Amino acid sequence: MAILGAGGLFKSLTGGTNQASATQFPVQKADAEWRQQLTPEQYHVLREHGTERAGTSPLNAEKRSGTFVCAGCGQDLFAADTKYESGTGWPSFWQPLDGAVETTEDRSFFMTRTEVHCSNCGGHLGHVFEDGPKPTGLRYCMNGVAMGFKPA
């Protein structure tokens, strides 16, 4: 799995660092605009790299055909037919749509993980792990509050 090159570094709440991509995302907004557009929970996850509590998102139980989209910018992220029950309490997918996400190295919480961002607005979506089902073997473990759902 490719990790994007390091851009600026920022401190996490635990004193660790995340490597932020040097990418300039197509959707750019001032912090005040993000705060006005998003709920406090969405802002915390998408803009501050937070995590919602496991089992709290209605999207975890979403079973209809359709597309999961970024709550920040509306970009299509995951097809519903790539969603599966991971048992983690967060919506999980085995593959994003082409070009929908980017990844960076996350060194917060005293571990190294691969953080997943929307490729359009840079919003934090969750993390990807190498313990998912076939055909990719990947588990994109996403925060439901960072997404919306468009039925087919």
Beta strands, then each sheet from edge to edge (+ up, - down):
strand 1: 9-11
strand 2: 17-19
strand 3: 66-70
strand 4: 76-79
strand 5: 83-84
strand 6: 92-93
strand 7: 101-106
strand 8: 113-118
strand 9: 124-129
strand 10: 139-142
strand 11: 147-151
sheet 1: 1+ 2-
sheet 2: 4+ 3- 11+
sheet 3: 5+ 6- 10+ 9- 8+ 7-
end
